[in-house]
């Protein structure tokens, strides 16, 4: 096939209803990923008559399969991403082509992205300061709060140790020698705002939108760093429609060792398309820059293999659990024990005889498009790490994001009662500052190479207490919602 000419380079799925095509796409990718290692599981995907409701069992099984041996984890990641790449199509006008058939250099030169730049006028924050419940924690007060979060099972010990390293080395905050590339710059838990406050040099990529970019520009003006962003007639670009001009723009403006952060998300079928586009961009940049690092956040609503120590802590809390408030006390009195499902059942053993637990918080109604959109960056993290790239992957805590605070239903009530069950729902400003500090620590100090690639996701998690719960978080939703409603009624009566 010849060169593709100028124009919008758009990532497309085959013709058809978007939700149906996304379901078919996710099923095909998952089947391709697991087939070399579990033919029965692959066949169950291919013969599933209701994939939208049957996907959950498969993603659980895929997580358990990945932890069984390092070669399985790496092989599944490679097969899954290769399947995505094989099925992707790019449309330029009336021409539809595969990625491999496109002359990327010619296309990048044909589309010119301009550059906007904002240099913040504030003085750089020269020590790690974390906002929390109206306080600004630093040094001693921050160490004390970190210790309490660890003792309460909110943050994993490796996460706490990473943040403490940044307290000891505040000179790391401005990322000397690195340049952050933030894909999904407006993400509430992304590192953009902390990095700008610390004086870092950031390339920001997000979709066009006047409100979104007004917030981003305001953050840059209030910070101490430098924000550069692509302009295609207006600030921002759709990364699923900007290949390979965006990749060329990023490499052209990279002035230090690149740290590619993938934080962009969308709901539904659009989320699969965005995740696939982000992965193609990541593959392109990592191939051209062997010194590049990769940064990602894992969703708290997914499935993970967790170490035996986490499982033991959850079981210990089952034995020694107590009541944390009158609303929960009342709930326990009226609710049977069968209402709750244990967080961990039988252990999973890897090829070295190590025991793992399977944490499952993948929402039953989220759909296979959501599950695949979460899995693609995890596969990329495994492959990037195997190729020698530093990888910072941190499971983020549940947080009071804008979309959640606009709700007024059962999920909001459940979140309000979460603290009674040993779970902390973080304010976004607190969470993103802690998560950005973890990223800084990973870049400058790193962690020992895990024996199993799946440990990339278990090490240094900030899960908010979900992993060390004795009961499965999904089984707590209804009790927590009832508890939150009772608490709200009692508060009004006081």
WOJO-V334528 format. One record per backbone hydrogen bond with DSSP energy under -0.5 kcal/mol. CO is the residue of the C=O (numbers start at 1). NH is the residue of the N-H. Records with the same first field share a line. If there is no record, write none. Layout:
CO=NH + NH
//
This chain:
8=10
9=243
10=91
12=89
17=21
18=22
19=23
20=24
21=25
22=26
23=27
24=28
25=29
26=30
27=31
28=32
29=33
30=34
31=35
32=36
34=37 + 38
38=42
39=43
40=44
41=45
42=46
43=47
45=48
50=53 + 54
51=55
54=58
55=59
56=60
57=61
58=62
59=63
60=64
61=65
62=66
63=67
64=68
65=68
66=69 + 73
68=351
69=72 + 73
70=74
71=75
72=76
73=77
74=78
75=79
76=80
77=81
78=82
79=83
80=84
81=85
82=86
83=87
84=88
89=12
90=97
91=10
92=95
95=92
97=90
98=101
99=102
102=104
103=107
104=108
105=109
106=110
107=111
110=112
111=113
112=114
114=231
116=229
118=120 + 227
124=126
127=129
128=139
129=131
130=137
132=135
135=132 + 137
137=130
138=141 + 142
139=143
140=144
141=145
142=146
143=147
144=148
145=149
146=150
147=151
148=152
149=154 + 155
150=153
154=464 + 465
156=159 + 160
157=161
158=162
159=163
160=164
161=165
162=166
163=167
164=168
165=169
169=172
170=173
172=175
175=178
177=257
179=259
180=182 + 203
181=183 + 261
182=184 + 205
183=263 + 264
184=187
187=190
191=195
192=196
193=197
194=198
195=199 + 200
196=199 + 224 + 225
197=125
200=202 + 226
201=180
202=204 + 228
203=182
204=230
205=184 + 185
206=237
209=213
210=214
211=215
212=216
213=217
214=218
215=219
216=220
217=221
218=222
219=223
220=223
221=121
223=122
225=120
226=202 + 228
227=118
228=204
229=116
230=236
231=114
234=232
236=232
237=239
238=241
239=242
240=11
241=9
242=246
244=248
245=249
246=250
247=251
248=252
249=253
250=254
251=254
253=255
257=179
258=260 + 293
259=181 + 261
260=262 + 295
261=183 + 263
262=297
267=270 + 271
268=271 + 272
269=273
270=274
271=275
272=276
273=277
274=278
275=279
276=280
277=281
278=282
279=283
280=284
281=285
282=286
283=287
284=288
285=289
289=292
293=260
294=392
295=262
296=394
298=396
300=302
302=361
304=306 + 359
306=357
307=310 + 311
308=312
309=313
310=314
311=315
312=316
313=317
314=318
315=319
316=320
317=321
325=329
326=330
327=331
328=332
329=333
330=334
331=335
336=339
337=340
341=472
348=356
350=353
354=350
355=308
356=348
357=306 + 359
358=360
359=304 + 361
361=363
363=366
367=371
368=372
369=373
370=374
371=375
372=376
373=377
374=378
375=379
376=380
377=381
378=382
379=383
380=384
381=385
382=386
383=387
384=389
385=388
390=294
391=393
392=296
394=298 + 396
395=462
398=426
399=401
401=405
402=406
404=407
409=413
410=414
411=415
412=416
413=417
415=418
417=420
418=421 + 423
419=422
423=425
424=426
426=400
427=430 + 431
428=432
429=433
430=434
431=435
432=436
433=437
434=438
435=439
436=440
437=441
438=442
439=443
440=444
441=445 + 446
452=455
453=456
454=457 + 458
455=459
458=461
461=156
463=466
464=424
466=469
470=343
472=475 + 476
473=476 + 477
474=477
475=479
476=480
477=481
478=482
479=483
480=484
481=485
482=486
483=487
484=488
485=489
486=490
487=491
488=492
489=493
490=494
491=494
//
